[in-house]
């Protein structure tokens, strides 16, 4: 199939391109970018008023397969991804069994290829069994196809293990994605520590539980020269530490989630377990600081931390419910609305947070130029729509944003020259069990 | 006139008028408890279930008797001997009870917010019998009843709540209730047992027990749990008792007619000396009687007046 995407505003941060252009897609790749393009075989899509960007990458998702198929499968997760405007996702390794061996990595790659929607880049574990004791066979995982290592969901408590991981991963130029949490400060804790945790009688997680580990990992990155990436930064202190690291010339990147730039701990009132997430929803001051850091480029990546859970898992007492928000299908509108519409961010900077930013961390290719794979995300910046969790493609309906209205939605997702989502409807994707 | 909301989950939800109504009704109910024949037919044909996920003698028995004195059919469920041990969820347990026709459920749970979860899923009315560190509205109401009965009202009173504030649903609910009625509330305890965010609440906070006691009209001592010491929140029971235990000498700092309250069960010689617990200023035993009266009042207001 050949396409010509006509008259869209093409914004490609990788090539500093922002212009109304046509894109000719043929054989899965971008054949030509220019004006007045035509081809007799091509189907033409008029994208006037829309923004055409390189394919968005969500560098932090939990597809849950193998082991967590009740909550999500690679099929349902990939549908959610393309519905949300993502052409690629990086899949966290805390499955059952976890991706500390090539077998799981190969399974994720094989099944995601069979599904044929979004590209799935597996992430391997830092430590065997995510126990934080011995580093995984990072070389074998790399050969199987991982793009990063992470024990996400759990911190690597032992500083020596983290040090070794940051050092060893350099052989393969792999980033180490750190879930920063001092577990002694978060034991049995349920939400951000502050006025609301006291009001609601839930044990609190101080901001320092994250910041202590951020500080440690920054120092370990300095010690080792390794590539550190901070997952889901949620506090003002973490942002300040990140700026300090930059000033010192230490190699560290970071991501922020849509929920941490929008929602505060006040959302927990009423005990809606969809608000339970780790790191927790923080104070207004923290939310503003993280948002500011995304705006000014201290944080170069946005990622959903898509963590789907079945209804029965979330329909429990707050303390029993697992952490996580189903975020793939709301990440783009939430961020566009918060950052561009309300925050005055330039669209090109916004797009970079979902493309060039994560691509640089994960060593991936991005951009709109001839010869590159035709992975494209098209956004309607004017489209205003309500979030309806019941219509999620994801099995996880656990979103605290149900019923909220946002402006700026993805309307077309193209992966390898194939239209996999148009106007919110997913097209294709091989059926498979569960 | 009854209570506005379907459920009683927190003190926050009650208006001062509703609190007055409950306390006033409880006064009537107390007469029934003092009678020789402690039974009125008010709630005949109503079914009342106590669903306790945490051990409790006082609160559960108090609710049970309150229901029985008013002729309701009372069923007690303790989760240790129920389907909960088979892994049934709170939602399903609640729905099962509702399908059997219960009118009102009182729930006690170690996890904050559990009563909210139950209330959202049931048409039956739900009373929070204490959830985690969050709320214990019926305890606050019985404490307030006791204070009002002895001191006539709340305005201008200094109420010092002393002990493990961090883990206390009693302290939180009393704060909310007492503030609404115009009392001045003090929280006192070691800094490790004072939660964050109190500065945003209308409460005076001190780690100095003498300061909390000075001129207080009501001294409410909280139970200290041994497990908090094990968690490292204070060094020893001995030191805790020396710093935050209420003895006769310290009580002299309070108003000479100050009341001493304790939600029970008390640790004699730990947070409260026997000489204080057994003194004329102590109303700890009366709190227990008042607990039944207040719960009768609530059952009446939530069930008996339906349709009026």
Interface residues (C-beta under 8 A of the other chain):
Chain A: X190 X193 X194 X195 X196 X197 X198 X199 X200 X201 X202 X203 X204 X206 X270 X271 X312 X315 X316 X317 X318 X319 X320
Chain B: X89 X90 X91 X109 X111 X112 X113 X114 X116 X117 X131 X132 X133 X134 X135 X169 X172 X195 X196 X197 X198 X200 X201
